[in-house]
Amino acid sequence: MREVTALPLMLKDIYTRLLERGHKLTPQRWAIISIFLMNKGRHLSADDVYSMLKETHPNNGIATVYRTLELLEEIEVLKKLDFGDGRARFEVRDDEAHHHHHLVCQTCGKIIEFEDDLLGQLEKAIERRMGFKINDHVAKFYGTCAECQVAARTGRK
């Protein structure tokens, strides 16, 4: 059995969450977790994960990816995101990090993280006026990224 204290803090937490719910840290799960840790800040779909997983674990199917993503979301390692394009995406859940939002380009599909949480003041105002305690919020802004705007002005794609 792997020594828990030898793992970095985040990995120890993932390992503990799996064990507490009666799951093992299988090579496939570890490979998928590693993909997310190596691509932190990216918003990966099951297809993205599957194509990366095939490089190191060619015998694993897409069903393994879906089951693992579902499990990692359930134990709050990953956060599921919907950008309105019909594909669920996932990112590493980091409750210690500053809240961030997403800018979604409707032309090229690029997703950009926006780190400033300018909605904090709005949350406070809602809580004061409405007596409604806000636990979380999600903000997605849809528009056109700078590169697509330049391409549209210059006629390039």
C-alpha positions in Angstrom: 0.0 0.0 0.0 1.2 3.5 -0.8 2.3 5.6 2.2 -0.2 8.5 2.4 2.3 10.8 4.1 4.6 10.6 1.1 2.0 12.2 -1.2 1.8 16.0 -1.7 -1.1 17.6 0.3 -3.6 17.7 -2.6 -2.9 14.1 -3.6 -3.2 13.0 0.0 -6.6 14.7 0.1 -7.7 12.9 -3.1 -6.4 9.6 -1.9 -8.2 10.0 1.4 -11.5 11.0 -0.3 -11.4 7.9 -2.4 -10.6 5.6 0.5 -13.4 7.2 2.7 -15.9 6.3 0.0 -14.6 2.8 -0.5 -12.7 3.4 -3.7 -9.1 2.6 -4.7 -6.6 4.8 -6.4 -6.3 2.6 -9.5 -3.7 3.3 -12.2 -6.5 4.6 -14.5 -7.8 7.0 -11.9 -4.3 8.2 -11.1 -3.6 8.8 -14.8 -6.8 10.9 -15.2 -6.0 12.8 -12.0 -2.5 13.4 -13.4 -3.9 14.8 -16.7 -5.9 17.4 -14.7 -3.0 18.3 -12.5 -0.7 18.7 -15.5 -3.3 20.8 -17.3 -4.4 23.0 -14.4 -6.4 26.0 -15.6 -7.7 24.1 -18.7 -11.3 23.1 -19.0 -11.2 19.5 -20.3 -14.0 17.5 -21.7 -14.3 13.7 -21.5 -13.1 13.6 -25.1 -10.0 15.7 -24.3 -9.2 13.5 -21.3 -9.7 10.3 -23.4 -7.4 11.5 -26.1 -4.6 12.3 -23.6 -5.2 9.1 -21.7 -4.8 7.0 -24.8 -1.2 8.1 -25.0 -0.2 6.3 -21.7 -3.1 3.9 -21.3 -4.3 2.8 -24.7 -6.4 -0.1 -23.4 -8.8 2.1 -21.5 -12.1 3.1 -23.0 -14.1 6.3 -23.0 -16.5 4.7 -20.5 -13.6 4.5 -17.9 -13.1 8.2 -18.5 -16.8 9.1 -17.9 -17.0 6.9 -14.8 -13.8 8.4 -13.3 -14.9 12.0 -14.1 -18.2 11.4 -12.4 -16.5 9.9 -9.4 -14.0 12.7 -9.1 -16.8 15.3 -9.3 -18.8 13.3 -6.7 -15.9 13.4 -4.2 -15.3 17.1 -5.1 -11.9 16.8 -6.7 -13.3 18.2 -10.0 -15.9 20.8 -10.8 -18.2 20.2 -13.7 -18.8 23.2 -16.0 -21.4 23.9 -18.7 -20.5 26.5 -21.3 -23.6 26.0 -23.4 -21.9 24.0 -26.2 -23.3 20.6 -25.3 -20.1 19.3 -23.8 -19.5 19.1 -20.1 -16.1 20.3 -19.1 -14.2 19.8 -15.9 -11.5 21.7 -13.9 -9.7 21.0 -10.7 -11.7 22.2 -7.8 -9.6 24.5 -5.6 -11.6 25.9 -2.7 -8.5 27.8 -1.5 -8.1 29.8 -4.8 -9.8 33.1 -5.5 -13.1 32.7 -7.1 -12.9 33.0 -10.9 -15.3 33.4 -13.8 -15.2 32.4 -17.4 -15.2 34.3 -20.7 -16.4 32.2 -23.5 -15.7 33.2 -27.1 -18.7 32.4 -29.3 -16.6 32.5 -32.4 -13.7 30.2 -31.7 -14.9 28.5 -28.5 -11.9 29.6 -26.4 -12.5 29.7 -22.7 -10.6 32.3 -20.7 -10.5 32.5 -16.9 -11.2 35.9 -15.4 -9.7 36.0 -11.9 -11.2 39.2 -10.4 -14.3 38.6 -8.4 -16.1 41.8 -9.0 -19.4 40.3 -7.9 -18.4 40.3 -4.2 -20.0 43.8 -3.7 -23.2 42.7 -5.5 -23.4 39.6 -3.3 -23.1 41.7 -0.2 -25.8 44.1 -1.5 -28.2 41.2 -2.2 -27.6 39.7 1.3 -28.3 43.1 2.9 -31.4 43.9 0.9 -32.9 40.5 0.6 -31.6 38.7 3.6 -30.5 35.9 1.3 -27.2 34.2 2.3 -25.2 33.5 -0.9 -23.0 30.4 -0.7 -21.6 30.5 -4.3 -22.2 32.0 -7.7 -21.3 31.2 -11.3 -20.7 33.8 -13.9 -20.0 33.1 -17.6 -19.7 35.9 -20.0 -20.2 35.2 -23.7 -18.7 37.3 -26.5 -15.8 37.5 -28.9 -12.2 37.2 -27.8 -9.5 39.7 -28.9 -8.0 37.4 -31.5 -11.4 36.8 -33.2 -12.1 40.5 -33.1 -8.8 41.2 -34.9 -9.5 38.4 -37.4 -12.9 39.8 -38.1 -11.5 43.3 -38.7 -8.7 42.1 -41.0 -10.7 39.4 -42.8 -8.4 36.6 -41.6 -9.5 33.4 -40.0 
